[in-house]
Amino acid sequence: MNQLSAFLLAERSGVMKLHEELLRPVPFRSPQQEAILNLLRIGDQLENRLERLFREHGLTLSRFNLLRNLVLAERPLACGEMGERMLQVVPAITSLVDHLEQQGLVQRERSTDDRRVVRVHITDKGKRLTEETMKPLEELEQRLLSKLKPAEVQTLIGLLDKTRVSIATHHPA
């Protein structure tokens, strides 16, 4: 079976098994391996689709995430605070801020109390771009999970929460 046939079969049945999608000739070693490979595959597919959407707005996933965090915080944030709130580990928050500042989406403010502390606030232009991006993002999120019923989405959230706890407990970063 080629990949196109596998996708057509999945479209009819509503289910696409990872071993079919990958045209894997041998079974997975364990259910855990299959689950982890599914998470990696889905993560890659989600990131690709999200990056495509953000690119249409002149952003990346990380840049949008930083802007959204500033909107949600409703106050300027220090680089360390922004790092704690990011979805993905970003090794160079400063570089991320540099790019957003060059686009006029954020501004840096040096603390008057402690000159070592630099806080970043979102500009009106940054707020507008973030808000303009939200509707297409919400539509994409709906489409990406359209095959799941609301109860299944809640079950998925619970399983992913437990998985993050398991990872953090047994393999801290």
C-alpha positions as CSV (number, residue, x, y, z in Angstrom):
1,M,0.0,0.0,0.0
2,N,1.5,3.4,-0.9
3,Q,1.0,6.6,1.1
4,L,-1.8,7.9,-1.1
5,S,-3.8,4.7,-0.7
6,A,-3.2,4.8,3.1
7,F,-4.6,8.4,3.2
8,L,-7.6,7.5,1.1
9,L,-8.4,4.5,3.4
10,A,-8.0,6.8,6.4
11,E,-10.4,9.3,4.9
12,R,-13.1,6.7,4.5
13,S,-12.5,5.1,7.9
14,G,-11.7,8.3,9.8
15,V,-8.6,6.7,11.3
16,M,-5.0,6.8,10.1
17,K,-2.7,4.3,11.8
18,L,0.9,5.7,12.1
19,H,2.4,2.5,10.8
20,E,0.3,2.9,7.6
21,E,1.2,6.6,7.3
22,L,4.9,5.8,7.6
23,L,4.6,2.7,5.4
24,R,6.3,0.8,8.3
25,P,7.1,-2.8,7.4
26,V,7.6,-4.0,11.0
27,P,5.5,-3.5,14.1
28,F,6.4,-1.0,16.7
29,R,8.6,-2.3,19.6
30,S,6.0,-1.3,22.2
31,P,2.8,0.7,22.7
32,Q,5.0,3.4,24.3
33,Q,7.2,3.6,21.2
34,E,4.1,3.9,19.0
35,A,2.6,6.6,21.3
36,I,5.9,8.7,21.4
37,L,6.3,8.4,17.6
38,N,2.7,9.5,17.2
39,L,3.3,12.5,19.4
40,L,6.5,13.4,17.4
41,R,4.7,13.0,14.1
42,I,1.7,15.1,15.2
43,G,3.9,17.7,16.8
44,D,5.8,18.1,13.5
45,Q,2.6,18.3,11.5
46,L,1.1,20.9,13.9
47,E,4.2,23.0,13.9
48,N,4.3,23.0,10.1
49,R,0.7,24.2,9.8
50,L,1.1,26.8,12.5
51,E,4.3,28.1,11.1
52,R,2.7,28.5,7.7
53,L,-0.2,30.5,9.2
54,F,2.2,32.7,11.2
55,R,4.5,33.3,8.2
56,E,1.4,34.7,6.3
57,H,1.4,37.4,9.1
58,G,5.1,38.0,9.1
59,L,5.7,36.0,12.3
60,T,7.0,32.7,13.5
61,L,5.4,30.5,16.1
62,S,7.9,31.7,18.8
63,R,7.4,35.4,17.9
64,F,3.6,35.0,18.0
65,N,3.9,33.2,21.3
66,L,6.0,36.0,22.8
67,L,3.5,38.6,21.6
68,R,0.5,36.7,22.8
69,N,2.2,36.3,26.2
70,L,2.7,40.1,26.4
71,V,-1.0,40.6,25.5
72,L,-2.1,38.1,28.1
73,A,0.2,39.5,30.8
74,E,-1.2,43.0,30.3
75,R,2.1,44.4,31.5
76,P,5.7,44.5,30.4
77,L,7.7,41.3,31.1
78,A,11.4,40.7,31.7
79,C,13.2,38.2,29.4
80,G,13.3,35.6,32.2
81,E,9.5,35.9,32.7
82,M,8.9,35.6,28.9
83,G,11.1,32.4,28.8
84,E,9.0,30.8,31.5
85,R,5.8,31.4,29.5
86,M,7.0,30.2,26.1
87,L,5.5,27.0,24.6
88,Q,8.8,25.9,23.2
89,V,12.3,26.3,24.7
90,V,13.8,29.3,23.1
91,P,17.5,29.6,23.7
92,A,17.8,33.3,22.8
93,I,14.8,35.4,24.0
94,T,17.0,38.4,23.4
95,S,17.3,37.6,19.7
96,L,13.6,37.0,19.5
97,V,12.9,40.4,21.1
98,D,15.5,42.0,18.7
99,H,13.5,40.8,15.7
100,L,10.1,41.9,17.1
101,E,11.6,45.3,18.1
102,Q,13.0,45.8,14.5
103,Q,9.4,45.2,13.3
104,G,8.0,47.8,15.7
105,L,6.0,45.2,17.5
106,V,7.7,45.5,21.0
107,Q,9.8,48.0,22.8
108,R,12.4,47.5,25.6
109,E,12.2,49.5,28.8
110,R,15.1,49.6,31.3
111,S,13.9,49.5,34.9
112,T,14.4,52.7,36.9
113,D,14.8,50.6,40.1
114,D,17.4,48.2,38.8
115,R,19.3,49.2,35.6
116,R,20.1,45.5,34.9
117,V,16.5,44.6,34.4
118,V,15.0,45.2,30.9
119,R,11.3,44.8,30.5
120,V,9.6,44.3,27.1
121,H,6.2,45.7,26.3
122,I,4.0,45.2,23.3
123,T,3.3,48.2,21.0
124,D,0.0,49.1,19.5
125,K,1.2,47.7,16.2
126,G,2.1,44.5,18.0
127,K,-1.3,44.3,19.6
128,R,-3.1,44.8,16.3
129,L,-1.0,42.1,14.6
130,T,-1.7,39.7,17.4
131,E,-5.4,40.3,17.3
132,E,-5.5,40.0,13.5
133,T,-3.8,36.7,13.8
134,M,-6.1,35.3,16.4
135,K,-9.2,34.6,14.2
136,P,-7.3,32.7,11.5
137,L,-5.5,30.8,14.3
138,E,-8.8,29.8,16.0
139,E,-10.1,28.7,12.6
140,L,-7.0,26.5,12.0
141,E,-7.3,25.0,15.5
142,Q,-10.9,24.1,14.8
143,R,-10.0,22.5,11.5
144,L,-7.0,20.6,12.9
145,L,-9.1,18.9,15.6
146,S,-12.3,18.6,13.5
147,K,-12.4,14.8,13.6
148,L,-12.6,14.8,17.4
149,K,-15.8,15.2,19.4
150,P,-15.7,17.7,22.3
151,A,-15.4,15.0,24.9
152,E,-12.5,13.4,22.9
153,V,-10.7,16.8,22.9
154,Q,-11.1,16.9,26.7
155,T,-9.8,13.3,27.0
156,L,-6.9,14.2,24.8
157,I,-6.1,17.3,27.0
158,G,-6.1,15.1,30.1
159,L,-3.8,12.5,28.6
160,L,-1.4,15.1,27.4
161,D,-1.4,16.7,30.9
162,K,-0.5,13.3,32.4
163,T,2.2,12.8,29.8
164,R,3.8,16.2,30.6
165,V,3.8,15.3,34.3
166,S,5.3,11.9,33.5
167,I,8.1,13.5,31.5
168,A,8.8,16.2,34.1
169,T,8.8,13.7,36.9
170,H,11.1,11.1,35.4
171,H,13.2,13.2,33.0
172,P,13.5,16.8,34.3
173,A,14.9,19.2,31.7
